[in-house]
Amino acid sequence: MTASDSGAAPVVPALLEVRDLKVHFPIREGLIFERHVGDIRAVDGISFSMARGETLGLVGESGCGKSTTGRAIIRLYDPTAGNVVFDGVDTTSLDRSGLKAMRRRMQMIFQDPYASLDPRMTAGGIVAEPLDIHGVGAKRDRQDRVRELLATVGLNPDYAERYPHEFSGGQRQRIGVARALALEPDLIIADEPISALDVSIQAQIINLLERLQGRLGLAYLFIAHDLSVVRHISDRIAVMYLGRIVEVAGSKELNTAPLHPYTVALLSAIPIPDPVVESRRRRIILKGDVPSPANPPTGCRFHTRCWLRERLGDPEVCSAEDPGLRELSPGHTVACHFAEQVDGSAEQVQAVGARPAAGAAPAAPASRPEPPTHPQVPASA
Amino acid sequence: MALLSVEDLVVRFRTHEGTIHAVNGVTFELEEGERLGLVGESGCGKSVTNLAIIRLLPKPAGRIEGGRVLFDGQDLTVLPEAEVRDIRGSDIAMIFQDPMTSLNPVLTIREQMVETIQAHRKVTKAEAEKRAVELLAMVGIPKAADRLKDYPHQFSGGMRQRVMIAIALALEPKLLIADEPTTALDVTIQAQVLDLLRNLTTEQGTALVLITHDLGVVAGMTQRINVMYAGFIVETATTADLFAHPSHPYTIGLLHSVPRLDAVEGEELIPIEGRPPDMRRAPTGCPFAPRCAWRLEACWADNPGLRALSGEETVVTTGERATHRSACHNPPTAEEAAAGRPLRAGFTAAPPPSGAIDELGGTTANIDDFGGLVAAIEAEESPIEPFPSAAGLPLPPEPERRNDGI
């Protein structure tokens, strides 16, 4: 029982609600007398909620805190501050047994199917382990349940006696999915579940996850760096940058009308497998690298690399004031002082690879002539 | 004469687990200043082809067992090691996926760049250093002169790859081979590096072989593409042709199995069934047959060579007019290519060779809790037929990852 629980019961309870979550990792110096000299602010105050059966995509580049967020939700990391409310229960205050019960309803799929499966356990043993730990069903029944789970993820149940090294990467990831399904959870946190897999195998796993969701009413928190994959599977998408959520919108809207300069740049950077589209697009090349989360920039964290700020003549407010998330249209929130300027800009139109047939003349005048990003090579020297 | 001409290249690895048939007769040419993409999944032989060209196959396991590699008229496969070393770096340069493992961690950037320049050019140390600063500035490293004294770990991933590009282009090579140069980088950094690579090779007229699994990357970067599968080139065309009229079932499969950013809402992904082949088996028949929806009986026994789609006899191998060729007995039609699956009425794929079972689809479990789920998934997951994949053999260990080198 925590303070937040004693408040009024929510009318339509969200399955998951994250409130001002912070996860800081201390930086220590010195051998014997360790001094706390600073913090890596991996996740620095994020809030979002998820409904039952929904897929929320959490997207961002490495180091933005998306994986840390996933791990803090399931309490693999202890949050530094903030609350994670899962089905009305604040998980940040749970004790061991409370956590165990909570984790029965919240499972995780990891990125690397080579590292996340115990090489000394059989596929069947790996899938049965959660059932054993939580004492679900009689021992005899568990065998059947394991076979059924393997079949569910498209593996031959007769392979239950085999060891992980006997499976390919895609099959191992299927084992990981079967294990996550074993306890019939409400929420699955999938942390880059396909990025270690071969291209032709990735689609197998995405389709499997989609079908399972349709049948079992699962909610997914789908964490990935690849916006085109996230767009495909998600209902809503939250974009993270340097420990903060900078934009949240419906999947379609985020891709057709992104409002944060970072989202626009991220979209424009994704190559599209079509040379015709590619030759028409102009990339926004962000300058430099992501700043260190130990010492994030003041004000808006993206201001050091922002193309819009440069365009607007470096307004003071960007480096002075931290923009909070604002709701610009229903369900579309963005953390940018000048998000209105993004809408309809040439960059926004270009980034989404919009066809010129749409007839959408760029609302904002292209303030500087941009060289074509894809110059033709002279036939040969 | 073409700058680079690879003729019927065969590369095998002798390991204690058997012979790996990595490259099984690859032929292609590259003109000066041309940008070629080599596309395929891990284990398809694209990186090994590259290593064989520059004679850097891991010894003693990897060997060129057939074919020639002509660079500027010289056969690199028979040239003495010392001469190959001269060519490497000065005429042919390389960039690898992981800049951290390609840069020496205990030497400063200055030492590594000066060493490269002085190894191939008769210049003083001061001149080499001046050139190094120019190069670092060219690849967009701020405060280039100050950063020369830094070690690789003091650079970020994107910056390290820039340093690699600077070193690779230091001697104005005629050919640059970039093996998954941006796979380890974030997407915004990838955009920076690709932009740089494109501009510099264009300015210097450097020919580029870009090896990648990412169809999006080659779409914007190359003029011509070879699609590789199981050590064979299965389709080759200009970039425009390949994406406008993909013809080999594997190419079509790849295009349909990655979600596109500009996809129409609700577009389904069509995965390629099964999994990549076990390269320890000597190839018989079409290597893609076990995963192919279009396969015929003939595909099991006979591996079709590359043939012009138009049926022409004369084949243009390079440049903008390169002939679109595909290695397939039963090429999908344009409608099928767009749909990603066979559409011909009455067409059924050939059955697998005797005794094969489906590795992923062979499920007969009881259906209780999940209420018809298994059957439904099976029915949905295999809009065509479930295809046998491993030919019923025990599954071998498969330690490779998506982005492996060789």
Chai-1 contact restraints between the chains, C-beta under 6 A:
chainA,res_idxA,chainB,res_idxB,connection_type,confidence,min_distance_angstrom,max_distance_angstrom,comment,restraint_id
A,E61,B,D186,contact,1.0,0.0,6.0,A-B,restraint_1
A,S62,B,D186,contact,1.0,0.0,6.0,A-B,restraint_2
A,R147,B,A365,contact,1.0,0.0,6.0,A-B,restraint_3
A,E148,B,A365,contact,1.0,0.0,6.0,A-B,restraint_4
A,A151,B,T363,contact,1.0,0.0,6.0,A-B,restraint_5
A,A151,B,A365,contact,1.0,0.0,6.0,A-B,restraint_6
A,A151,B,V374,contact,1.0,0.0,6.0,A-B,restraint_7
A,T152,B,F370,contact,1.0,0.0,6.0,A-B,restraint_8
A,T152,B,L373,contact,1.0,0.0,6.0,A-B,restraint_9
A,G154,B,L360,contact,1.0,0.0,6.0,A-B,restraint_10
A,N156,B,G362,contact,1.0,0.0,6.0,A-B,restraint_11
A,P157,B,A365,contact,1.0,0.0,6.0,A-B,restraint_12
A,H165,B,P397,contact,1.0,0.0,6.0,A-B,restraint_13
A,E166,B,L395,contact,1.0,0.0,6.0,A-B,restraint_14
A,S168,B,R275,contact,1.0,0.0,6.0,A-B,restraint_15
A,S168,B,E398,contact,1.0,0.0,6.0,A-B,restraint_16
A,L197,B,R402,contact,1.0,0.0,6.0,A-B,restraint_17
A,D198,B,E41,contact,1.0,0.0,6.0,A-B,restraint_18
A,D198,B,S42,contact,1.0,0.0,6.0,A-B,restraint_19
A,D198,B,R402,contact,1.0,0.0,6.0,A-B,restraint_20
A,V199,B,E41,contact,1.0,0.0,6.0,A-B,restraint_21
A,V199,B,H213,contact,1.0,0.0,6.0,A-B,restraint_22
A,S200,B,S257,contact,1.0,0.0,6.0,A-B,restraint_23
A,S200,B,I272,contact,1.0,0.0,6.0,A-B,restraint_24
A,A203,B,S257,contact,1.0,0.0,6.0,A-B,restraint_25
A,A203,B,L269,contact,1.0,0.0,6.0,A-B,restraint_26
A,A203,B,P271,contact,1.0,0.0,6.0,A-B,restraint_27
A,Q204,B,P271,contact,1.0,0.0,6.0,A-B,restraint_28
A,I206,B,L269,contact,1.0,0.0,6.0,A-B,restraint_29
A,N207,B,L269,contact,1.0,0.0,6.0,A-B,restraint_30
A,R211,B,I377,contact,1.0,0.0,6.0,A-B,restraint_31
A,R215,B,L373,contact,1.0,0.0,6.0,A-B,restraint_32
A,S228,B,P259,contact,1.0,0.0,6.0,A-B,restraint_33
A,S228,B,L261,contact,1.0,0.0,6.0,A-B,restraint_34
A,V229,B,P259,contact,1.0,0.0,6.0,A-B,restraint_35
A,H232,B,P259,contact,1.0,0.0,6.0,A-B,restraint_36
A,A269,B,V187,contact,1.0,0.0,6.0,A-B,restraint_37
A,A269,B,T188,contact,1.0,0.0,6.0,A-B,restraint_38
A,A269,B,A191,contact,1.0,0.0,6.0,A-B,restraint_39
A,I270,B,V187,contact,1.0,0.0,6.0,A-B,restraint_40
A,I270,B,L261,contact,1.0,0.0,6.0,A-B,restraint_41
A,P271,B,G216,contact,1.0,0.0,6.0,A-B,restraint_42
A,P271,B,V217,contact,1.0,0.0,6.0,A-B,restraint_43
A,P271,B,G220,contact,1.0,0.0,6.0,A-B,restraint_44
A,I272,B,G216,contact,1.0,0.0,6.0,A-B,restraint_45
A,I272,B,R260,contact,1.0,0.0,6.0,A-B,restraint_46
A,I272,B,L261,contact,1.0,0.0,6.0,A-B,restraint_47
A,I272,B,D262,contact,1.0,0.0,6.0,A-B,restraint_48
A,P273,B,L215,contact,1.0,0.0,6.0,A-B,restraint_49
A,P273,B,G216,contact,1.0,0.0,6.0,A-B,restraint_50
A,P273,B,A219,contact,1.0,0.0,6.0,A-B,restraint_51
A,D274,B,A219,contact,1.0,0.0,6.0,A-B,restraint_52
A,D274,B,F243,contact,1.0,0.0,6.0,A-B,restraint_53
A,P275,B,A219,contact,1.0,0.0,6.0,A-B,restraint_54
A,P275,B,T239,contact,1.0,0.0,6.0,A-B,restraint_55
A,P275,B,A240,contact,1.0,0.0,6.0,A-B,restraint_56
A,P275,B,F243,contact,1.0,0.0,6.0,A-B,restraint_57
A,E278,B,A219,contact,1.0,0.0,6.0,A-B,restraint_58
A,E278,B,G220,contact,1.0,0.0,6.0,A-B,restraint_59
A,R283,B,A191,contact,1.0,0.0,6.0,A-B,restraint_60
A,I285,B,A191,contact,1.0,0.0,6.0,A-B,restraint_61
A,I285,B,Q192,contact,1.0,0.0,6.0,A-B,restraint_62
A,I285,B,D195,contact,1.0,0.0,6.0,A-B,restraint_63
A,L286,B,T188,contact,1.0,0.0,6.0,A-B,restraint_64
A,D289,B,S156,contact,1.0,0.0,6.0,A-B,restraint_65
A,G353,B,D262,contact,1.0,0.0,6.0,A-B,restraint_66
A,P375,B,T202,contact,1.0,0.0,6.0,A-B,restraint_67
A,V377,B,T202,contact,1.0,0.0,6.0,A-B,restraint_68
A,S380,B,E31,contact,1.0,0.0,6.0,A-B,restraint_69
A,S380,B,E32,contact,1.0,0.0,6.0,A-B,restraint_70
A,S380,B,G33,contact,1.0,0.0,6.0,A-B,restraint_71
A,A381,B,E32,contact,1.0,0.0,6.0,A-B,restraint_72
A,A381,B,G33,contact,1.0,0.0,6.0,A-B,restraint_73
A,A381,B,G205,contact,1.0,0.0,6.0,A-B,restraint_74
